[in-house]
Amino acid sequence: MSTFLDAAYPETVPAETSRFRPAIHFTARDTWLNDPNGLVFHDGLYHLFFQNNPYGNVWGNMSWGHATSRDLLHWTEHPVAIACDEAEDIFSGSVVVDHGNTSGFGTADAPALVAVYTSAYKAASEHRGTQAQSLAYSTDAGMTWRKYGGNPVLARNSAHFRDPKVFRYQDGHDSCWVMVAVEAQHQKVVFYRSDDLKTWDFLSDFGPMNADQGEWECPDLFPLAVDGDPDNIKWILIVNINPGAVAGGSGGQYFIGHFDGVRFLPDATSVAAPAGIGALGDSAASAAALQQCLWLDWGRDCYASVSFSNVPDGRRIIIGWMSNWDYANDLPTAPWRSSMTLAREVRLTAVNGSARLIQQPVLAGHPAGKELPVARDQLNAAPFELGSPPLRLPDAVPGSAQVIEAQIRPGSAERLVFRLFGSSEGSKGAILSYDTTSARLILDRRQSGDTSFHAKFASIESAPVDLEDGVLKLQIVVDHCSVEVFAQGGKAVLADLIFPEAGHQENWLSAEGGPATMLKLAVSTLA
């Protein structure tokens, strides 16, 4: 859900697309957005900066938009934070709280927020045609920003050097700033270090590896303990790719390994193609390797996911852009276009002896499974047998999102089917199903509503999902134009946009090929 500072934006929202406005996913009021940038927690607020066109609802005039939230569900949009000008567009980057005042932009008692962003230089600039890293800083808790006079602070004479993620690295008594950026068209992550955020020294590079059939963008690097064990720390390197993702178009892959302050070395269990899928040549081998890569999301609509810095209690929370570059400029919404995914808390757990990410949606400021103070129960059912006659679930509620939690023992059922945003008059709707033979979770949006705006939108996505003790556990978040599915506690995630037909608000559940046992079924609303 979003609120807006009315002094900065006009009032009108066309009625014909307002029904698609999400209840709990951030959207700009009347403009375009894409990649989340500069995610930071500071003074009780989560700051979401984002790629924004202040003058329209298609990509262009890249600037940093700005929104804040206390619970990661309800957002207030602010005026543009860092604006493009005649010399540069403001591409993606990150924000750090400079607690030690290493940059000199603040003081020891009042540290500055420092944005490290990509300057995409235009014809009017002496650096025209190149991309380099620059700084801006804020001394009023992120509300206003000033560009550093010494920009750019890091250049490689490259046209595709971008998307810096900066964090503080500590090794014993030594600490420094580390930058993780990309040479996008060479499928390389590049690492740099600095003492003051202004002068940077090269450390190493990584890649190509695994999915490499598109540009690498928006990297992130952070440590997590496996199953909470402080003696078993792994590093996660997120690398987004466009195109070439597992569901087609853009998406996010990740690697798990070790970072020693200089270079990242992946674990063997997170490497599907050591020299990159492009080096395999054979299409069948490439397709098999793509399935073996580690994906943040197996759906079509999760890209550029990066994490918040400075979050208390060591929590690691990410947000992605909920769209796909295959069709992003053509989505049937106006005047706004594009939204963010839900915030997701990520953890590491051991799966069959290998560390893997799990993701859970942050709902009302709390991870899944904890109290949801703004939730309202629609249904909470005791165990029962589920058969082929479809069971009607509570309808979608305009102005709210739904959270469906289900635990199902398939038994002799061949297929478990949720039909979302459907109608009793026909078979239309977004079809989420689990195939017990292939052990795959499948999301089919071919008849989900309006798919006509782009030839690549109608699609079927799937993810490998094994039963655990014979049980399928799903948490499904259904908003006005999206479905996000978290399977087996977040071991697999599927996120897809959908644009339902007007009045299609019915949800149905059935088991095909035999009965299943519904161990838990709860439906609640969030607004």
ABEGO torsion letter per residue (X at the ends): XBBBBAAABBABBBAAAAAABBAABBBBAABBBBBBBGBBBBGGBBBBBBBBBAABABBEGBBBBBBBBAAGABBBBBBBABBBBAABBBBBEBBBBBAAGAAGABBAABBBBBBBBBBBBBAABAABGBBBBBBBBBAAGGABBBBBAAOBABBAGBAABBGBBBBBBBBEABBBBBBBBBBAAAGBBBBBBBAAGABBBBABBBOBBEBAABBBBGBBBBBBBBGGBAABBBBBBBBBBOBGBAAEEBBBBBBBBBBAGABBBBBAAABABAAEAAAAGBAAAAAAAAAABBBABABABBBGBBBBBGBBGGBBBBBBBBBBAAAAAABBBOABBEBBBBBBBBBBBBBGGBBBBBBBBBBGGBBBGBBBAABBBABBBBBBBBBABBBBBBBBBBGBBBBBBBBBBAEABABBBBBBGBBAABABEBBBBBBAAAGBBBBBAAAAEBAAABAAABBBBBBBBBBBGGBBBBBBBBBAABBBBBBGGGABBBBBBBBBBBGBABBBBBBBGEBBBBABBBBBBBX
